[in-house]
Amino acid sequence: MSNQRALEALEKLELVASVQATRSAGDPFLLNTTLFNLMHSRKSALAAALGAASLAEGDRAGASAICRACLETLEKGHRAGKSFIDGLLPEFVPVAMAGDPPHISDAKRLQLHERYGFTSGVIGEFDDARKEELGRLAPIAAAAPVDNPAWVYPQPLLDFIAGHYATLHAHQSLATGGTRQQAVAAVAAATEAAEDAIARIRGFYISASDDGERTLELKRIGLQPKRMPGEASSGTVPDAPANATLDAAAKTLTIATMPTNANSLRCYRQKVAVGATPAGPVELCGVSVSTTVNYTQLGPLDAGVGYEVWVVGYDGTDEGSPGNRIAVTG
């Protein structure tokens, strides 16, 4: 399995998340809680697995540093979650007006604490094992039924915890002496899980309106709507992007605005010809729903080797014309 397949799956999940954020209550295409959480968890896991696989084989020190940083950051997320639960107003405080913070009984507050791993409502000590375990518990606790949805960890906090938990897991094997082959296998497994989630989301979209498989909402998340026999595409493709600027330290390309008719940005790279050695194949190396894309998302550049990198707009079906090519060296 190529990492290009993994990038394309990640791109679709990022598009789903981006489009979901624009939907309001009552929108038939608004994902339910189960699919929403599934989408976020598998997106985080795939992004983290790609990041781990991009480490050079044997880079145990780098993986260990990433794991240590994730554990420290997870602790901050768990402390923020504990503070969130503690900050819910007790039920004896009168509701003054609509929009007041959510109220909760002492018994329900204790139940929440227990669900998220704060036994007896006490924050407790944070050793590495507990930081990891609370990261596992957070999405499970958030998905459990509650009387008031406002008692659940806010989605940005859940995403924060999920992202660092996934990154921790993706790098743990390398940090403890695992091989690059194991990291590549993890990418394959994460990609298959992501594609399963995409298939379920596609089914949800198809069931959301009488248009079924022909709904144009599918194109917004990078999936091809079904066409009737003889029906041609609209012929509209994204515009060419404006000239990209390079951040060599961050290994990113940035454009001012997303090209017209595009809903994501793709980055390509190619090894340049040297003497009798021809140019290498063009390969998809990064995807983004923002105007900045990383050209090492597929994996690191070969050390000392010259490349050209560029971006194109993508609308879920078609790519536009390529932007300016920029020379970089691995």
C-alpha positions, 0 to 999 in steps of 0.5 A: 500500500502506498502512502499516497492512498493514506494521504488521499484518505486523510484528505477526505477525512479533513474535508469531512471535518471542514464541511461539518464545521459549517453545518448547523443543527437541522442540516440533514448532512450533519453527522451524528455523534457516533460518526463525528467521533469516528471521523475525528479519531481515525483522522487523528490516528492516520495523521499520527501514523503517517508522522511516525512512518516519516521518521528515519528507520532507527530514529529511536531518539526522535520517536522518544522525544515525540512520545515524551512531548505528547505525554506532557501535553496530554496531562495539560489536556486532562487538567483542562478537562478536570477544570471544565467539570469542576467549573459546571455550576452546581444545581442550587445556583438559580438560572438567571437567563438563557445562556447561563453555564450548564448546571449540574448536581453533585451526584452527576458531577461525581459521575462525570469525574469517574467516567473521565478517570478522576476517581472520587473527583480527585485529580490524582497523580499523573504518571505516564501510564495514567496520562495515556489511560485518561487519553483512551477514556476521554472519547469513551466518556464523551460518547456515554449518554448524559442528561445535558450535552453541555456537560461533555468535554468541548469538542476542541478539547476532545480533538486536542486529547485525541490528536496527542493520544494518537500521535503517542501511540503511533510513535511508541513502537519506534520509541521502544526499538520498533522498526520502520516496517512496523510503522509502515504497517501501522499506516496501512492499518490506519488507512484501512480504518480511515477508508472504512469510516469514509465508506460509512460517512458516504452511506450517511450522505447518500441516505440524507436526501432523495438525491441519494448517490447523486447528491453534490454534497459528496463532492464537498468531501472528496467523493464522486457523486454518481452520474446518470448514463450519458451525464457529463461532469460540469467541466468546472475545475479549480483555478491555478493557485497564486504563487506559493511561498516557501518556509524551508524550516517548517517544510511548507508551501503557503498561498494567499487564498484557496483557488476558486472552485477548490476545497483542498490543496494538494502538494506534489514533489519531484526529484530534479534531473542531475547529469545523466540521472533523469527526473524522478516520478511526480508524487503526491506528498501533502494535502491540506484544507487550509492554504498551507501544506507540508511537502514532507507529509508523505515522508522526508526528502532524501538528504542532499537531494534536490527537488521541486515542489508545487501546489494545485487546487482540488475540488474532490474530483478534479485538480486545477493547473499547477502553481509555481515550482519551487526548488528545495533540497533534502 
